[in-house]
Amino acid sequence: MAINIRPLGERVVVKPLETESKTTSGIYIPESAKEKPIQGEVVAVSKNEEIEVKVGEKVLYSKFAGTKVEIEGIEYLILEKNDILAVI
């Protein structure tokens, strides 16, 4: 997936992964009751050498981190490198 965005400084662009809309027991969860996603796929990384993630990796990030942006109808988050907690 190639998007036309290049983060500056120590930032990463992440596409949030959708949360499940159904529980394991089969109960559907309405949109208003879903939690914010905390997992995403890295789609762009700044040229800063201290950033340890690569495009295509899945990461866990802080629940209320980042700035939401919409590019070509798709929602992304721009995160500071410190907001990324782990690679999964």
HELIX and SHEET records of a PDB file:
HELIX    1   1 GLU A   31  ALA A   33  5                                   3    
HELIX    2   2 LYS A   81  ASP A   83  5                                   3    
SHEET    1   A 6 THR A  67  ILE A  71  0                                        
SHEET    2   A 6 ILE A  74  GLU A  80 -1                                        
SHEET    3   A 6 ARG A  11  PRO A  16 -1                                        
SHEET    4   A 6 GLN A  39  VAL A  45 -1                                        
SHEET    5   A 6 LYS A  58  TYR A  61 -1                                        
SHEET    6   A 6 ILE A  84  VAL A  87 -1                                        
END                                                                             
